């Protein structure tokens, strides 16, 4: 028994020792943090990058790799990210990947601001000319000011990191875009790497400027620790997409309309309220054109007015036009290059407009149709006199006995037509259909 206990205790000590050795080995092995940005640049991405830089510094990471694929985004968020990268206390490498990815518009500034800029084969970078939210060029003095500011912003980043300043300016002023091979050739980037391992191998031994002092990168054989966005950041990143924000806005309006049009259904109202609140949350993150938002609200109001007060299509057509214009102008601002996909706008406007117009047509048709229930539904029906009308009496109509009045005497058995009512008494007249007495 004692021998068995000693053996077990020895094995336990060996296991503990192996775990300690493994942990110390992992601690001594250099590691890099890896995060991925796939989508537009917005406040959630800004928060994620700032948090990742702080975590990399705290955990003693040898570098932070930002794998990037973006069409652009908010200029305000881009400027904040660039400041964080230029002042980062740890080496930051921006890697435009995988193949087919791109660093467009805001992505150009973020890539050039990194200590090491890299791209994967089959990627591109460029087209950083500032545009309005609808994708069109900003005209006039304001457009010139924005272009000059953005060009100088790009130039200063390139100078700070020792990159091609002339190309940085042309990317803004002439929307120049190039492949990874051209970018490497003219010194826009530092490395073309097929994957993360290749990137680490090529970056090993490079010297980068960290807070005014040169630091040599020791990345050979480094472990890669991937980090994801928090749940809050993921939610903000999703609703920070202008396409998602627009869909939520339209779904919210449609849900509330259905609830008001058919009280008691409940589900459309609850879903619509949730969508509308999420849409408002996303609109707080994104720069919006309030004229566009006003046109959308006006369009919804006109469509609802058509449903409840049919105007033979005038309100409905006006509502659809207002809704479409507002949708195109919603993100039309100088502070971003965000845009709602036109196919989404056409689909949403067509769906919402068609639904409301169909409902308004059904309401109009029901208002014009003859009542079928209650005392009003008896008008035009043919009944039979069961108690002589002189001028009041009883008639049998629609399977029921009713008090009735006529302008002249009508004998029992004759057919009468209901022409109106006064209170619960029907007004009748002799019908062209006659029957024999006693029928």
C-alpha positions in Angstrom: 0.0 0.0 0.0 2.8 2.4 1.0 4.7 1.6 -2.2 1.6 2.3 -4.3 1.1 5.7 -2.6 4.7 6.6 -3.2 4.4 5.7 -6.9 1.3 7.7 -7.3 2.8 10.7 -5.5 5.9 10.5 -7.8 3.7 10.4 -10.9 1.8 13.5 -9.7 5.1 15.4 -9.1 6.2 14.4 -12.7 2.9 15.7 -14.1 3.1 19.0 -12.2 6.7 19.4 -13.3 5.8 18.8 -16.9 3.0 21.4 -16.7 5.3 24.0 -15.2 8.0 23.4 -17.8 5.4 23.6 -20.6 4.0 26.9 -19.1 7.5 28.4 -18.8 8.4 27.3 -22.3 5.2 29.0 -23.6 6.0 32.1 -21.6 9.5 32.3 -23.0 8.3 31.7 -26.6 7.5 35.0 -28.3 3.8 35.4 -29.3 1.9 37.8 -31.5 -1.7 38.9 -31.2 -3.9 38.6 -34.4 -7.2 40.4 -35.0 -9.4 40.5 -38.2 -11.2 43.5 -39.6 -13.6 42.5 -42.4 -16.1 45.3 -43.3 -16.5 49.0 -43.0 -14.5 51.2 -40.6 -16.8 52.4 -37.8 -16.6 53.2 -34.0 -16.8 49.5 -33.1 -13.7 48.8 -35.2 -12.0 51.8 -33.6 -12.8 50.5 -30.1 -11.6 46.9 -31.0 -8.3 48.1 -32.4 -7.6 50.4 -29.4 -8.5 47.5 -27.0 -6.3 45.1 -28.9 -3.3 47.5 -28.8 -3.7 47.8 -25.0 -4.0 44.0 -24.6 -0.9 43.3 -26.7 1.1 45.7 -24.5 -0.2 44.2 -21.3 0.3 40.6 -22.3 3.8 41.3 -23.7 3.0 40.4 -27.3 5.9 40.9 -29.7 3.5 42.5 -32.2 -0.1 43.0 -33.1 -1.2 41.8 -36.5 -4.4 43.4 -38.0 -5.7 41.3 -40.9 -7.6 43.9 -43.0 -10.3 43.8 -45.7 -12.3 47.0 -46.0 -14.0 49.1 -48.6 -13.7 52.2 -46.4 -15.7 53.8 -43.7 -16.0 56.8 -41.4 -13.3 59.4 -41.7 -13.7 60.3 -38.0 -13.1 56.6 -36.9 -10.2 56.3 -39.4 -8.4 59.4 -38.0 -8.7 58.0 -34.5 -7.3 54.6 -35.6 -4.4 56.2 -37.4 -3.5 58.2 -34.2 -3.6 55.0 -32.2 -1.4 53.2 -34.7 1.2 56.0 -35.0 1.5 56.2 -31.2 1.2 52.4 -30.5 3.5 51.2 -27.7 3.9 47.8 -29.5 4.7 47.0 -33.2 1.6 46.9 -35.3 1.5 45.0 -38.6 -1.4 45.6 -41.0 -1.9 42.6 -43.4 -4.3 43.1 -46.2 -5.6 39.5 -46.7 -6.8 37.0 -47.8 -6.5 36.9 -51.6 -9.2 39.0 -53.2 -9.3 41.4 -50.2 -8.6 45.1 -50.5 -7.7 48.2 -48.5 -9.9 50.8 -50.0 -10.4 54.4 -49.0 -10.0 54.5 -45.2 -8.1 51.2 -45.4 -5.3 53.0 -47.3 -4.6 55.3 -44.3 -4.8 52.4 -41.8 -2.4 50.3 -43.8 0.2 53.0 -44.3 0.0 54.0 -40.6 1.2 50.5 -39.5 4.9 49.9 -38.5 4.9 47.1 -41.1 2.5 47.1 -44.0 1.9 43.8 -45.8 -0.4 42.4 -48.4 -1.3 38.9 -49.6 -1.1 37.9 -53.3 -4.2 38.9 -55.2 -5.1 41.9 -53.1 -5.3 45.7 -53.9 -5.0 49.0 -52.2 -6.0 52.6 -53.1 -8.9 54.7 -54.2 -8.9 57.0 -51.2 -10.6 60.0 -52.8 -13.2 61.5 -50.5 -16.8 61.1 -51.7 -20.2 61.9 -50.4 -22.4 59.1 -48.9 -24.1 58.5 -52.2 -20.8 57.8 -53.9 -20.7 61.0 -55.9 -17.8 63.5 -55.8 -18.1 66.5 -53.4 -18.3 69.6 -55.5 -17.4 73.2 -54.8 -15.3 74.9 -52.1 -16.2 72.3 -49.6 -15.1 69.4 -51.8 -11.8 71.2 -52.4 -11.2 71.7 -48.7 -12.0 68.0 -47.9 -9.7 66.8 -50.7 -6.8 69.0 -49.6 -7.2 68.0 -46.0 -7.4 64.2 -46.9 -4.4 64.5 -49.2 -2.3 66.2 -46.5 -3.4 63.6 -44.0 -2.3 60.8 -46.3 1.0 62.5 -47.0 1.8 63.0 -43.3 1.2 59.3 -42.6 3.4 58.3 -45.5 6.2 60.6 -44.3 6.0 59.3 -40.7 6.3 55.7 -41.9 8.8 56.4 -44.7 6.4 55.3 -47.4 5.8 56.7 -50.9 4.3 60.1 -50.3 3.7 60.9 -54.0 1.5 57.8 -54.3 -0.2 58.6 -51.0 -1.3 61.9 -52.5 -2.4 60.5 -55.8 -4.5 57.8 -54.1 -6.5 60.7 -52.6 -6.5 63.2 -55.5 -6.9 60.8 -58.4 -8.3 57.7 -56.7 -5.3 55.6 -57.8 -5.5 51.9 -56.9 -2.7 49.3 -57.3 -2.0 45.6 -56.8 0.2 44.2 -54.1 3.1 43.8 -56.6 3.0 47.4 -57.6 2.6 48.5 -54.0 5.7 46.6 -53.0 7.7 47.9 -56.0 7.0 51.6 -55.3 7.4 51.2 -51.5 3.8 51.7 -50.5 4.0 48.5 -48.4 6.9 46.5 -47.0 6.1 42.9 -47.5 4.0 40.6 -49.8 3.3 37.4 -47.7 1.3 34.4 -48.7 0.1 33.8 -45.1 0.7 34.7 -41.5 3.7 32.4 -41.1 5.4 33.9 -44.1 4.6 37.4 -42.8 6.3 36.6 -39.5 9.3 35.1 -41.2 9.8 38.1 -43.5 9.2 40.7 -40.7 11.7 39.0 -38.4 14.7 41.2 -37.8 13.1 44.4 -39.1 13.6 47.6 -37.1 10.6 49.8 -36.4 10.1 53.1 -34.6 8.4 52.6 -31.2 8.0 55.9 -29.3 11.1 57.4 -30.9 13.4 54.4 -30.4 14.2 51.7 -32.9 13.1 48.2 -31.9 14.1 45.0 -33.7 11.3 42.6 -34.3 11.9 39.1 -33.0 9.1 37.1 -34.6 10.7 33.9 -35.8 8.7 30.9 -34.5 6.3 33.2 -32.6 3.0 31.8 -31.5 -0.1 33.4 -33.0 -2.9 34.2 -30.5 -6.2 35.2 -32.3 -8.6 37.5 -30.5 -12.2 38.2 -31.5 -14.5 41.2 -30.9 -16.5 41.2 -27.7 -20.3 40.6 -28.1 -20.9 44.3 -27.7 -18.4 45.2 -30.4 -19.8 42.6 -32.7 -23.3 44.0 -32.3 -22.1 47.5 -32.9 -20.1 46.4 -35.9 -23.2 44.6 -37.4 -25.6 47.5 -36.9 -22.8 50.0 -37.9 -23.2 48.7 -41.5 -25.3 51.2 -43.5 -27.1 48.3 -45.3 -28.2 46.7 -42.0 -29.2 50.1 -40.5 -31.4 50.8 -43.5 -33.0 47.4 -43.5 -33.7 47.7 -39.8 -35.3 51.1 -40.4 -37.6 49.9 -43.1 -38.5 46.7 -41.2 -39.3 48.8 -38.1 -41.7 51.1 -40.0 -43.4 48.2 -41.8 -43.9 46.3 -38.5 -45.4 49.3 -36.7 -47.7 50.0 -39.7 -49.0 46.5 -39.8 -49.7 46.7 -36.0 -51.6 50.0 -36.3 -53.5 48.7 -39.4 -54.4 45.4 -37.6 -54.5 46.1 -33.9 -54.1 43.0 -31.7 -51.7 41.0 -34.0 -48.9 42.0 -31.5 -46.0 40.2 -33.2 -45.5 42.8 -36.0 -45.6 45.6 -33.5 -43.1 44.0 -31.2 -40.7 43.1 -34.0 -41.1 46.5 -35.6 -40.4 48.4 -32.3 -37.2 46.3 -31.8 -36.0 46.9 -35.4 -36.7 50.6 -35.1 -34.8 50.9 -31.8 -31.8 49.0 -33.3 -32.0 51.3 -36.4 -31.9 54.4 -34.2 -28.9 52.9 -32.3 -27.1 52.4 -35.6 -27.9 55.9 -36.9 -26.2 57.2 -33.7 -23.0 55.5 -34.9 -23.2 56.6 -38.5 -23.2 60.1 -39.9 -26.6 60.7 -41.5 -28.2 63.4 -43.7 -31.2 64.6 -41.7 -32.9 65.8 -44.9 -32.8 62.2 -46.1 -34.2 60.9 -42.8 -37.0 63.5 -43.0 -37.9 62.5 -46.6 -38.1 58.8 -45.4 -40.4 59.8 -42.5 -42.5 62.0 -44.9 -42.7 59.1 -47.4 -43.9 56.7 -44.7 -46.5 59.2 -43.6 -47.8 59.7 -47.1 -48.1 55.9 -47.7 -50.0 55.5 -44.4 -52.2 58.4 -45.4 -53.0 56.6 -48.6 -54.0 53.5 -46.7 -56.4 55.2 -44.4 -57.6 58.0 -46.7 -57.4 56.8 -50.2 -56.5 59.6 -52.7 -56.6 57.5 -55.9 -52.8 57.0 -55.7 -51.7 60.6 -55.3 -50.5 60.2 -51.7 -49.1 56.7 -52.5 -47.0 57.8 -55.4 -45.8 60.8 -53.6 -44.9 58.6 -50.6 -42.9 56.2 -52.8 -40.9 59.1 -54.5 -40.2 60.7 -51.1 -39.1 57.3 -49.6 -36.8 56.6 -52.5 -35.1 60.0 -52.4 -34.7 59.9 -48.7 -33.1 56.4 -49.0 -30.5 57.7 -51.4 -29.7 60.8 -49.3 -29.7 59.1 -45.9 -25.9 58.6 -45.7 -25.0 61.4 -48.1 -22.5 63.2 -45.9 -18.9 64.5 -46.3 -17.8 62.6 -43.2 -17.9 59.1 -44.7 -17.9 57.1 -47.9 -20.6 54.8 -46.7 -23.5 54.0 -49.1 -26.5 51.8 -49.0 -26.6 49.2 -51.8 -29.0 50.4 -54.5 -30.5 47.0 -54.9 -31.5 47.0 -51.2 -33.1 50.5 -51.6 -35.1 49.4 -54.7 -36.2 46.2 -53.1 -37.2 47.9 -49.8 -39.1 50.8 -51.4 -40.9 48.5 -53.9 -41.9 46.1 -51.1 -43.1 48.7 -48.7 -44.8 50.8 -51.3 -46.5 47.8 -52.9 -47.7 46.5 -49.6 -49.2 49.8 -48.5 -50.8 50.5 -51.9 -52.4 47.1 -51.9 -53.8 47.6 -48.4 -55.1 51.0 -49.5 -56.8 49.5 -52.5 -58.5 46.8 -50.4 -59.7 49.5 -47.9 -61.1 51.6 -50.8 -62.9 48.6 -52.3 -64.4 47.6 -49.0 -65.6 51.2 -48.5 -67.3 51.2 -51.9 -68.9 47.7 -51.5 -72.4 47.1 -50.3 -72.6 46.2 -46.5 -73.4 42.6 -45.9 -73.9 42.6 -42.1 -76.3 44.3 -39.7 -79.4 46.3 -40.6 -77.5 48.1 -43.3 -76.9 44.8 -45.1 -80.7 44.3 -45.6 -81.0 47.3 -48.0 -81.9 46.0 -51.4 -83.1 42.6 -50.1 -86.5 41.2 -51.1 -88.9 40.2 -48.4 -92.5 39.0 -47.9 -95.3 40.8 -46.1 -96.5 38.6 -43.1 -98.5 41.3 -41.4 -100.4 43.8 -43.6 -98.6 47.1 -44.1 -101.1 49.9 -43.5 -98.6 51.5 -43.6 -96.8 49.6 -40.7 -96.6 45.9 -40.3 -94.4 42.8 -40.3 -92.2 41.4 -43.1 -90.1 38.3 -43.3 -86.7 39.0 -44.9 -83.3 37.3 -44.7 -84.7 34.6 -42.4 -86.0 37.1 -39.8 -89.2 39.0 -39.0 -88.8 42.7 -39.0 -91.1 45.7 -38.3 -91.6 47.6 -41.6 -93.2 50.7 -43.0 -94.4 51.5 -46.5 -95.8 54.5 -48.3 -99.0 52.7 -49.1 -101.0 49.7 -48.0 -99.4 46.3 -49.0 -101.3 43.1 -48.5 -100.0 39.9 -46.8 -98.0 37.7 -49.2 -96.8 40.4 -51.5 -93.1 40.9 -52.1 -91.4 44.1 -50.9 -88.0 45.6 -51.3 -86.0 47.1 -48.4 -85.0 50.6 -49.3 -83.8 52.0 -46.0 -84.3 51.9 -42.2 -85.3 54.2 -39.4 -84.0 53.0 -36.1 -84.9 49.3 -36.0 -87.8 49.6 -38.4 -87.3 48.9 -42.1 -88.6 51.1 -44.9 -90.0 49.2 -47.8 -91.7 49.5 -51.1 -93.7 47.1 -53.3 -91.4 45.0 -55.3 -91.8 44.3 -59.0 -91.8 40.7 -58.1 -95.4 39.8 -57.0 -96.8 36.6 -55.6 -100.3 35.3 -55.0 -101.9 35.9 -51.6 -101.5 33.1 -49.2 -98.2 32.1 -50.6 
